[in-house]
Amino acid sequence: MRLLLTSDTHVPRRARVLPELLLAEIARADAVVHAGDWVDEATLDAFEAHAHRVIGVFGNNDGPALRARLPEVARADLGGLRFGVVHETGAAQGRERRCAERFPDLDVLVFGHSHIPWDTTAADGLRLLNPGSPTDRRRQPYCTYMTVEVAGGALTDVTLHRLPPRA
């Protein structure tokens, strides 16, 4: 199973449109996981129109219309793994411990908010993944997203993809 992980798309505030490479990945993925800050309902509509399945949450920049359509926390069984999605997890220091305590029933937690790619494992085995942002790199050198391969109830590949600078 191939998953596309993204977050903090911030369309149309940070970018007018989604990057072409990200759009191509949507069609290739068995499921798309979006960790919030869509900003525009049209972006959610575009994901839903082109993806086989969308698992998403609202973020702090998402207004009432998106909050009405999306949960604060989403959960899904994907390829035999228990995934959770949330926008914000708090400060980097102590993140693994806090998330393991908050989500003891998960194998993988996808989160966003910071725009900083993250891939760590908590002491209890919870894998924490932040794909960064495909449209707003902030202090990072590149805009990013992740792809994940799941087979036999395990993550077999986690790849952070760098996007070229916008023209």
GINOR-V87838 format. One record per residue. N is the residue number from 0. OMEGA is omega in degrees with one decimal (* if undefined). Layout:
# GINOR-V87838
n/omega
N/OMEGA
N/OMEGA
This chain:
# GINOR-V87838
n/omega
0/-180.0
1/179.5
2/171.2
3/177.9
4/177.9
5/179.7
6/170.3
7/179.8
8/172.2
9/176.3
10/7.3
11/-176.2
12/-176.8
13/177.0
14/179.0
15/-178.4
16/175.6
17/177.6
18/-179.1
19/-179.7
20/177.6
21/178.9
22/178.3
23/179.6
24/179.9
25/-178.2
26/-178.5
27/-173.4
28/172.2
29/175.9
30/176.0
31/177.3
32/-177.6
33/-174.3
34/168.7
35/-170.9
36/172.5
37/-179.9
38/-173.9
39/178.2
40/179.6
41/178.1
42/175.2
43/178.5
44/-179.9
45/177.1
46/-178.2
47/-179.4
48/-173.5
49/-177.3
50/173.7
51/179.8
52/176.7
53/173.2
54/-174.6
55/178.3
56/174.1
57/177.0
58/-176.4
59/178.3
60/-178.5
61/-175.8
62/-174.7
63/-178.0
64/178.5
65/178.4
66/177.2
67/-176.8
68/-172.6
69/176.5
70/173.4
71/177.6
72/176.5
73/178.1
74/178.4
75/172.0
76/-177.5
77/178.2
78/179.5
79/176.3
80/177.9
81/-179.8
82/170.3
83/179.4
84/177.7
85/-178.7
86/-170.1
87/178.9
88/-180.0
89/-175.6
90/179.2
91/-179.7
92/179.4
93/-176.2
94/-176.2
95/-179.3
96/-179.2
97/-177.6
98/177.4
99/178.0
100/-177.7
101/-174.5
102/-176.7
103/-176.4
104/-176.9
105/170.5
106/-176.5
107/174.0
108/176.3
109/-179.2
110/-178.1
111/175.2
112/-173.3
113/-173.2
114/-179.0
115/177.3
116/-175.3
117/176.3
118/178.2
119/177.0
120/177.8
121/-178.4
122/-179.3
123/178.1
124/177.8
125/177.7
126/179.5
127/-177.4
128/171.5
129/-177.1
130/-174.6
131/-179.6
132/178.3
133/-174.7
134/-174.7
135/-173.9
136/-176.2
137/-178.0
138/179.8
139/-179.3
140/-176.2
141/163.8
142/-172.0
143/167.2
144/179.5
145/163.9
146/-177.3
147/172.8
148/178.4
149/177.3
150/176.6
151/179.1
152/179.8
153/171.0
154/-178.5
155/178.1
156/172.6
157/-176.6
158/173.1
159/-178.3
160/175.4
161/177.7
162/177.7
163/177.9
164/177.7
165/179.0
166/*
